[in-house]
Amino acid sequence: MARVIVDVVLKDEILDPQGDAISRALPRMGFTFTPTSVRQGKSFILSLDHSPSAAEVEEIENAAATLLSNPVIETFTIRVEH
């Protein structure tokens, strides 16, 4: 069994109010680390009963570019876990 994970985040040039709110909340909640920025996103986990072929990964990439993300404002990465 394999999992294909598609992580989608806003492009760097797009404002991320939720990420900014999280960044401001961290010190108020007692966390001492200080990230230079916080970007929120979403993940899609596709479970397969086999390792995906190169053609399937390419097809998943096409789905990520056209269905799972908005290419105008978002970027995505794909990783396969076995």
N, C-alpha and C positions, 0 to 999 in steps of 0.2 A: 504494500500500500504506500502511496506517495501523497504528499500534500503540496499544492502549488499555492504560494501566498503572493498576492498582489497588494502591495502597499501604495496608497495614493495620498499625496500631500499637495498642498497649494504651492505654486511656484514661488520662488523667493521674492519676486517683485510684487506679489499679490499680498495685500494686507491680511493679517490673520488675527482678528479680534479675540477669538477664543484662546489662541496661543498667548497673546499679550495678557489676557486676564489670568491665565494660569501662571505666567511668569511673575506677575505682580502678587499673586496669592501665595506663592511659595514662601517668601520670608515672613509673611503674616501668619503662616501656619507653623512657623518654627523651623523650617528647613534652612540649612546653612549654606548649601551649595548655591552658586549663582550662575545659571546658564546665560550665555550671551544672547540667546533667543530661544523661544519655544514655538514649534510649529505643530499644529494638530493635524491629524489625518484619519484615514480609515483603511481597514484591511479586509480583503476578501480571501477566504480560505477555500480552495477547491480541492476536495478529496477525490483521489483516483484509486482504482484497485490495481494499478500498475504504474510503473515509471513512465512518464510521458516521453514520447518520441520527440525528436527535434521539430517535426512538423506540427505536433500537438502544442509544443511550447510556442511556436510561431503563431498558431491559431489563438492561443490564450493571450499572447501579446496583442494581437489584433482586437480581441474582445476587450482587453484593458484599455486600448486606445480609443475604442469607439463606444463602449457601453459602460465600463466601470469607472472611467474618468472623463473629465471635461478637458480636452487637450489645450484649450485656450487659457485655462487658469490652473491646471493641475499637472503634475508629473507622476510617474509611477515606476516602481521597480518590481521585478518578479524574481522569486527564488523558489527552488524546488527542495523539499525536505523528504528524505526517504526513511 
